[in-house]
Amino acid sequence: MNRIWIENGTFVTMDDARPVVKGHLVTEADRIVYLGEDAPSPAPEAAERVDGSGLVFMPGLVNTHGHAAMSLLRGYSDDQNLQVWLEQKMWPMEAKFTAEDVRWGTSLAALEMLKSGTTTFLDMYDKMHIVAEVTEQSGMRGVLTRGVIGLCPPDVQTAKLEEAKQFVRDWNGQGDGRISALMSPHAPYTCPPDYIERIVEAAHELDVPLHTHMSETAAEVEQNVKQYGERPVKHLDKLGFFSRPALVAHAVHLTEDEIALLAERGVSVSHNPASNLKLASGVARVPELLAAGVTVGLGTDSAASNNNLDLFDEIRLAALIHKGVSGDPTAVPAWEALKLGTVNGARALWQEDRIGCLKPGMKADFIAIDIRQPHFYPQTDIVSHLVYAGSGRDVRHVWIDGRQVVRGGECLLLDEAKIKAEAQACFERLLKG
């Protein structure tokens, strides 16, 4: 049985009871079996011993919203508002995506996420069987969903819905349990009400959660009121969307009553600070959401609107921007920001009993960060340093399910040179039309 024994390490556990432990961690198969200051006794037999000196270990980061294949469109359209960016730039290019484009765009995203410390990601896109195949190959943990847009004839709506349902049947629980599947209408403004109700019904039938974009821009909220007489939160609630476990992306434009309703329904929010800032969508009311008891995780959105998938960037932004817009330097403290990218993200994806913190019984999903660099000195408060000074470029090693998938900054299961070459070739072909 595979065993790993990390000695002389510093462990940021994300457990409020003991946030930082200096000592030893032992894994057996896919689980953590020991974490403590003293060496384990008896010593684990036939364990791979890892010297943790100069490294900080923490749970793998959890990216709660994205569109991995859109990595192919990084830098293709910047500095536009959401609707122009989406309707005039993204959708026309994405309409040309082949299965191979999705494969190499997703592979590029997986490569970037792994090397910057993300071990679990949610992905909403098309051709999701390709995304699932890449996820399985990469060793990552994926929460995957075929996002459906309902602005099409009824027969096409039905075909998309059946495809989404079949994806759940085919892939939920696959990849040694690392892959789970959801149902996802793209957004209230891209799916007619009766179509959303059909998707909710399918989620009940398949017993899976729901995910969607919601209240990302002020214009979207206004459009929803004009079309349906309600703001998106109440609109989705009336359609039964929150009758299932649900995660909404963005949730930038919320009222006090809407925050209270999300809390009452147990709805989680994926906060995407970099994407929301770049598209000038606004700043979500994260301190108020947290105060109301809403679970808030972090998402990068796609590399086409971010333009990177480094979740440490999102953690830092989440700690900083809410201070700036509120005038309160205590709005989102460093520890809370780090929780958004780990334990909160795990809870938002209904996996808090498996991932998100380091303690015995949890999955062995963790990363090692090199703190022997100038920006980590003087070595004072390691949580502060991770949030305000660290980045994904500091990640040296990554383990998922007790298996090392990144060693010394190199992915062990993905061919980096081939992925970069194929992604470049895909983009150049897309650009030519």
C-alpha positions as CSV (number, residue, x, y, z in Angstrom):
1,M,0.0,0.0,0.0
2,N,1.3,3.5,-0.9
3,R,2.4,5.4,2.1
4,I,4.0,8.9,2.3
5,W,5.7,10.3,5.4
6,I,6.5,14.0,5.3
7,E,9.0,15.0,8.0
8,N,9.9,18.4,9.4
9,G,7.2,20.2,7.5
10,T,5.0,23.2,8.4
11,F,1.3,22.4,7.8
12,V,-1.3,25.0,7.3
13,T,-4.3,22.8,8.0
14,M,-7.3,25.1,7.5
15,D,-8.7,23.6,10.7
16,D,-9.7,26.4,13.1
17,A,-8.8,24.1,16.1
18,R,-5.1,24.0,15.1
19,P,-4.4,26.2,12.1
20,V,-0.6,25.5,11.9
21,V,1.2,22.4,12.8
22,K,5.0,21.9,12.6
23,G,5.9,18.3,12.4
24,H,4.9,15.3,10.5
25,L,2.1,14.1,8.1
26,V,1.5,10.5,7.0
27,T,-0.8,9.3,4.2
28,E,-1.9,5.8,3.5
29,A,-3.4,5.0,0.1
30,D,-5.7,8.1,-0.6
31,R,-6.1,9.3,2.9
32,I,-4.3,11.3,5.6
33,V,-3.8,9.0,8.6
34,Y,-1.5,11.1,10.9
35,L,-0.7,14.8,11.5
36,G,1.2,15.8,14.5
37,E,4.2,17.6,16.0
38,D,5.9,14.3,17.1
39,A,7.1,11.6,14.7
40,P,4.5,8.9,14.2
41,S,5.0,5.8,16.4
42,P,5.4,3.2,15.3
43,A,7.1,4.5,12.2
44,P,5.1,3.7,9.1
45,E,6.5,0.8,7.2
46,A,7.7,1.1,3.6
47,A,6.8,4.7,3.5
48,E,8.2,7.2,1.0
49,R,9.9,9.8,3.2
50,V,9.8,13.4,2.1
51,D,11.9,16.1,3.8
52,G,9.5,19.0,4.4
53,S,12.2,21.5,5.4
54,G,11.7,24.8,3.8
55,L,8.3,23.9,2.6
56,V,4.8,24.8,3.7
57,F,2.1,22.2,3.1
58,M,-1.6,23.1,2.8
59,P,-4.8,21.6,1.3
60,G,-5.0,21.7,-2.5
61,L,-6.9,24.8,-3.7
62,V,-10.5,24.5,-4.9
63,N,-11.6,26.4,-8.0
64,T,-15.4,26.6,-7.8
65,H,-16.2,28.1,-11.3
66,G,-14.6,28.0,-14.6
67,H,-14.6,27.1,-18.3
68,A,-11.3,25.3,-18.8
69,A,-11.4,24.9,-22.6
70,M,-11.6,28.7,-23.0
71,S,-7.9,28.8,-22.1
72,L,-7.5,28.8,-25.9
73,L,-9.0,32.3,-25.9
74,R,-6.7,33.9,-23.4
75,G,-5.8,37.4,-24.5
76,Y,-8.1,37.1,-27.6
77,S,-10.5,39.8,-26.3
78,D,-9.7,42.1,-23.4
79,D,-11.0,45.3,-22.0
80,Q,-14.7,44.8,-23.1
81,N,-17.9,44.8,-21.1
82,L,-19.4,41.4,-20.5
83,Q,-22.1,41.3,-23.2
84,V,-19.8,42.6,-26.0
85,W,-17.0,40.3,-24.9
86,L,-19.4,37.3,-24.7
87,E,-21.7,37.8,-27.7
88,Q,-19.4,39.5,-30.2
89,K,-16.1,37.8,-29.3
90,M,-16.4,34.6,-27.3
91,W,-19.5,32.9,-28.7
92,P,-18.5,33.3,-32.4
93,M,-15.1,31.8,-31.6
94,E,-16.5,29.0,-29.4
95,A,-19.0,28.1,-32.1
96,K,-15.9,26.9,-34.1
97,F,-14.5,24.7,-31.3
98,T,-13.9,21.1,-32.2
99,A,-13.5,18.2,-29.8
100,E,-9.7,18.6,-30.2
101,D,-9.9,22.3,-29.3
102,V,-11.8,21.4,-26.1
103,R,-9.2,18.7,-25.4
104,W,-6.2,20.9,-25.7
105,G,-7.8,24.0,-24.1
106,T,-8.8,21.9,-21.1
107,S,-5.4,20.2,-21.0
108,L,-3.7,23.7,-20.9
109,A,-6.0,24.7,-18.1
110,A,-5.3,21.5,-16.1
111,L,-1.6,22.0,-16.6
112,E,-1.8,25.6,-15.3
113,M,-4.1,24.8,-12.4
114,L,-2.0,21.9,-11.2
115,K,1.3,23.8,-11.4
116,S,-0.3,26.7,-9.3
117,G,-1.7,24.4,-6.6
118,T,-5.4,23.8,-7.7
119,T,-6.3,20.2,-7.1
120,T,-10.1,20.4,-7.5
121,F,-12.0,22.4,-10.1
122,L,-15.6,22.9,-11.3
123,D,-16.0,23.2,-15.1
124,M,-19.1,24.2,-17.1
125,Y,-18.8,23.7,-20.8
126,D,-19.7,21.7,-23.9
127,K,-18.2,18.4,-25.2
128,M,-17.8,17.5,-21.5
129,H,-16.8,13.9,-22.1
130,I,-13.6,15.3,-23.5
131,V,-13.2,17.5,-20.3
132,A,-13.8,14.4,-18.2
133,E,-11.2,12.4,-20.1
134,V,-8.6,15.1,-19.6
135,T,-9.5,15.4,-15.9
136,E,-9.1,11.6,-15.5
137,Q,-5.7,11.7,-17.2
138,S,-4.4,14.7,-15.2
139,G,-5.2,13.1,-11.9
140,M,-7.3,16.1,-10.8
141,R,-10.6,16.1,-9.0
142,G,-13.3,17.6,-11.2
143,V,-16.9,18.7,-10.6
144,L,-18.1,18.7,-14.2
145,T,-21.3,19.9,-15.9
146,R,-22.6,20.3,-19.4
147,G,-23.7,23.9,-19.4
148,V,-26.8,24.4,-21.6
149,I,-28.0,27.6,-23.3
150,G,-31.7,27.5,-24.2
151,L,-31.7,30.2,-26.8
152,C,-32.5,27.7,-29.5
153,P,-35.5,25.8,-31.0
154,P,-37.3,23.3,-28.7
155,D,-35.8,20.2,-30.4
156,V,-32.3,21.6,-29.8
157,Q,-33.1,22.4,-26.2
158,T,-34.2,18.8,-25.7
159,A,-31.1,17.4,-27.4
160,K,-28.9,19.5,-25.2
161,L,-30.8,18.5,-22.0
162,E,-30.5,14.8,-22.9
163,E,-26.8,15.2,-23.6
164,A,-26.3,16.8,-20.2
165,K,-28.3,14.0,-18.5
166,Q,-26.3,11.4,-20.3
167,F,-23.0,13.0,-19.2
168,V,-24.2,12.7,-15.6
169,R,-25.0,9.1,-16.0
170,D,-21.7,8.3,-17.8
171,W,-19.3,10.2,-15.6
172,N,-20.7,10.8,-12.1
173,G,-18.4,8.9,-9.7
174,Q,-15.8,8.0,-12.4
175,G,-12.0,8.5,-12.2
176,D,-11.8,6.5,-8.9
177,G,-14.4,8.8,-7.5
178,R,-12.5,12.0,-8.4
179,I,-15.1,13.1,-10.9
180,S,-18.6,14.2,-10.0
181,A,-21.3,15.7,-12.3
182,L,-24.0,18.4,-12.0
183,M,-26.8,19.9,-14.1
184,S,-26.4,23.5,-15.3
185,P,-28.5,25.9,-17.1
186,H,-26.0,28.5,-18.3
187,A,-27.9,31.5,-16.8
188,P,-31.4,32.9,-16.3
189,Y,-30.9,35.3,-19.3
190,T,-29.9,32.5,-21.6
191,C,-32.5,29.9,-20.6
192,P,-36.3,30.4,-20.8
193,P,-38.1,29.7,-17.5
194,D,-39.7,26.4,-18.7
195,Y,-36.3,25.1,-19.8
196,I,-34.8,25.9,-16.4
197,E,-37.7,24.0,-14.8
198,R,-36.9,21.0,-17.0
199,I,-33.3,21.1,-15.9
200,V,-34.3,21.3,-12.2
201,E,-36.6,18.3,-12.8
202,A,-33.6,16.4,-14.3
203,A,-31.4,17.2,-11.4
204,H,-34.1,15.8,-9.0
205,E,-34.3,12.7,-11.2
206,L,-30.6,12.1,-11.3
207,D,-30.1,13.3,-7.7
208,V,-27.3,15.8,-8.5
209,P,-26.8,19.5,-7.6
210,L,-27.3,22.5,-9.8
211,H,-25.0,25.3,-11.0
212,T,-25.5,28.5,-12.9
213,H,-24.3,32.0,-13.6
214,M,-26.4,34.5,-11.6
215,S,-26.6,38.3,-11.1
216,E,-23.2,38.9,-12.7
217,T,-23.9,42.3,-14.0
218,A,-26.4,45.1,-13.3
219,A,-27.6,45.0,-16.9
220,E,-28.4,41.3,-16.5
221,V,-30.5,41.9,-13.4
222,E,-32.4,44.7,-15.2
223,Q,-33.0,42.5,-18.2
224,N,-34.4,39.8,-15.9
225,V,-36.8,42.2,-14.4
226,K,-38.0,43.5,-17.8
227,Q,-38.4,39.9,-19.2
228,Y,-39.8,38.1,-16.2
229,G,-40.8,40.7,-13.6
230,E,-38.3,39.5,-11.0
231,R,-34.7,39.8,-10.2
232,P,-32.7,36.6,-10.8
233,V,-32.6,35.3,-7.2
234,K,-36.4,35.4,-6.8
235,H,-36.9,34.2,-10.4
236,L,-34.7,31.1,-9.9
237,D,-36.3,30.5,-6.5
238,K,-39.8,30.5,-8.1
239,L,-38.6,28.0,-10.7
240,G,-37.5,25.6,-8.0
241,F,-33.8,26.0,-8.7
242,F,-33.0,26.2,-5.0
243,S,-35.0,23.1,-4.2
244,R,-31.8,21.2,-5.1
245,P,-28.3,21.8,-3.6
246,A,-27.2,24.8,-5.6
247,L,-24.1,26.8,-6.4
248,V,-24.3,30.1,-8.2
249,A,-21.4,31.9,-9.9
250,H,-20.7,35.6,-9.4
251,A,-23.8,36.8,-7.5
252,V,-22.3,40.3,-7.7
253,H,-25.5,42.4,-7.6
254,L,-27.6,41.3,-4.6
255,T,-29.9,43.0,-2.2
256,E,-30.1,42.3,1.5
257,D,-33.3,40.3,1.0
258,E,-31.6,38.2,-1.7
259,I,-28.6,37.5,0.5
260,A,-31.0,36.3,3.3
261,L,-32.9,34.1,0.8
262,L,-29.7,32.5,-0.4
263,A,-28.7,31.8,3.2
264,E,-32.2,30.4,3.9
265,R,-32.1,28.1,0.9
266,G,-28.5,26.9,1.6
267,V,-27.2,28.2,-1.7
268,S,-23.4,28.6,-2.1
269,V,-21.7,31.4,-4.1
270,S,-18.6,31.2,-6.3
271,H,-16.8,34.5,-5.9
272,N,-14.8,35.4,-9.0
273,P,-13.0,38.6,-8.1
274,A,-10.5,38.9,-11.0
275,S,-13.0,38.1,-13.8
276,N,-15.6,40.5,-12.2
277,L,-13.0,43.3,-12.0
278,K,-11.7,42.8,-15.5
279,L,-15.2,42.8,-17.1
280,A,-16.2,45.7,-14.8
281,S,-19.1,43.6,-13.5
282,G,-18.6,44.9,-10.0
283,V,-17.6,43.5,-6.6
284,A,-19.7,40.9,-4.9
285,R,-20.9,41.6,-1.3
286,V,-18.8,38.8,0.2
287,P,-18.5,40.2,3.8
288,E,-22.3,40.4,3.9
289,L,-22.7,36.9,2.4
290,L,-20.3,35.4,4.9
291,A,-22.0,37.3,7.8
292,A,-25.4,35.8,6.7
293,G,-24.0,32.3,6.7
294,V,-23.7,31.8,3.0
295,T,-20.9,29.5,1.9
296,V,-18.6,31.4,-0.4
297,G,-15.8,29.8,-2.5
298,L,-13.5,31.2,-5.1
299,G,-13.5,30.8,-8.8
300,T,-11.2,32.0,-11.6
301,D,-13.8,31.9,-14.3
302,S,-12.0,31.2,-17.6
303,A,-8.6,32.3,-18.7
304,A,-10.3,34.4,-21.4
305,S,-11.7,36.7,-18.8
306,N,-9.1,36.5,-16.0
307,N,-6.4,35.9,-17.6
308,N,-4.8,33.2,-15.5
309,L,-6.0,30.3,-13.4
310,D,-3.8,31.0,-10.3
311,L,-6.2,30.7,-7.4
312,F,-3.7,32.4,-5.1
313,D,-4.4,35.6,-7.1
314,E,-8.1,35.2,-6.3
315,I,-7.3,34.6,-2.6
316,R,-5.2,37.8,-2.5
317,L,-7.9,39.8,-4.3
318,A,-10.6,38.5,-2.0
319,A,-8.6,39.7,0.9
320,L,-7.9,43.1,-0.6
321,I,-10.8,44.4,-2.6
322,H,-13.4,44.1,0.1
323,K,-11.2,46.1,2.4
324,G,-11.0,48.8,-0.4
325,V,-14.7,49.0,-1.2
326,S,-15.9,48.9,2.4
327,G,-13.2,51.0,4.0
328,D,-12.9,48.3,6.6
329,P,-9.4,46.6,6.8
330,T,-11.0,43.7,8.8
331,A,-13.6,43.0,6.1
332,V,-11.9,39.7,4.8
333,P,-8.9,38.8,7.0
334,A,-6.1,36.6,5.6
335,W,-7.3,33.5,7.3
336,E,-10.8,33.9,6.0
337,A,-9.5,34.6,2.5
338,L,-7.4,31.4,2.6
339,K,-10.5,29.5,3.7
340,L,-12.4,30.8,0.7
341,G,-9.9,29.0,-1.6
342,T,-9.8,25.7,0.4
343,V,-12.4,24.6,3.0
344,N,-15.1,26.9,1.9
345,G,-14.6,25.9,-1.7
346,A,-14.8,22.2,-0.7
347,R,-18.1,23.0,1.1
348,A,-19.5,24.8,-1.9
349,L,-18.8,21.7,-4.0
350,W,-20.4,19.4,-1.4
351,Q,-17.0,17.8,-0.6
352,E,-16.1,19.2,2.8
353,D,-16.0,15.7,4.3
354,R,-13.2,14.8,1.8
355,I,-11.1,17.8,0.9
356,G,-10.3,21.3,1.9
357,C,-8.4,20.8,5.2
358,L,-5.5,18.6,6.5
359,K,-6.5,16.2,9.2
360,P,-6.7,12.4,9.6
361,G,-9.5,10.8,7.6
362,M,-9.4,13.4,4.8
363,K,-8.3,12.8,1.3
364,A,-4.6,13.2,0.7
365,D,-5.0,16.3,-1.6
366,F,-2.3,18.7,-0.6
367,I,0.4,21.0,-2.0
368,A,3.9,22.1,-1.0
369,I,5.0,25.7,-1.3
370,D,8.7,26.7,-1.3
371,I,9.1,29.4,1.4
372,R,12.9,29.7,1.0
373,Q,12.3,32.7,-1.3
374,P,12.9,36.4,-0.5
375,H,9.2,37.3,-0.4
376,F,8.6,34.9,2.4
377,Y,11.1,36.6,4.7
378,P,11.3,37.4,7.5
379,Q,9.3,34.2,8.3
380,T,6.7,35.6,10.6
381,D,3.0,34.9,10.0
382,I,2.9,32.1,7.4
383,V,-0.9,32.6,6.7
384,S,-0.3,36.3,6.0
385,H,2.6,35.5,3.7
386,L,0.6,32.9,1.7
387,V,-2.3,35.4,1.2
388,Y,-0.5,38.7,0.7
389,A,2.9,37.6,-0.7
390,G,2.5,34.1,-2.2
391,S,1.5,33.0,-5.6
392,G,0.9,29.8,-7.6
393,R,4.5,30.1,-8.9
394,D,5.7,29.1,-5.4
395,V,4.1,25.7,-5.6
396,R,6.7,22.9,-5.9
397,H,4.8,19.6,-5.3
398,V,1.2,18.5,-5.6
399,W,-0.5,15.3,-4.4
400,I,-4.1,14.2,-5.1
401,D,-5.6,11.0,-3.6
402,G,-2.1,10.3,-2.2
403,R,-0.5,10.3,-5.6
404,Q,2.1,12.8,-6.5
405,V,1.0,14.6,-9.7
406,V,3.5,17.6,-9.6
407,R,7.2,17.2,-8.5
408,G,9.6,20.1,-8.5
409,G,7.1,22.2,-10.5
410,E,6.8,19.6,-13.3
411,C,3.5,17.8,-14.0
412,L,4.0,14.0,-13.9
413,L,0.9,12.9,-15.8
414,L,0.7,15.6,-18.5
415,D,3.1,16.4,-21.4
416,E,3.6,20.1,-20.9
417,A,5.5,20.7,-24.2
418,K,2.9,18.8,-26.3
419,I,0.0,20.6,-24.6
420,K,1.5,24.1,-25.2
421,A,2.3,23.3,-28.8
422,E,-1.2,21.8,-29.5
423,A,-3.0,24.7,-27.8
424,Q,-1.1,27.2,-29.9
425,A,-1.9,25.3,-33.1
426,C,-5.6,25.2,-32.1
427,F,-5.7,28.9,-31.5
428,E,-4.0,29.7,-34.8
429,R,-6.5,27.5,-36.7
430,L,-9.5,29.1,-34.9
431,L,-8.2,32.6,-35.7
432,K,-8.0,31.7,-39.4
433,G,-11.6,30.5,-39.3
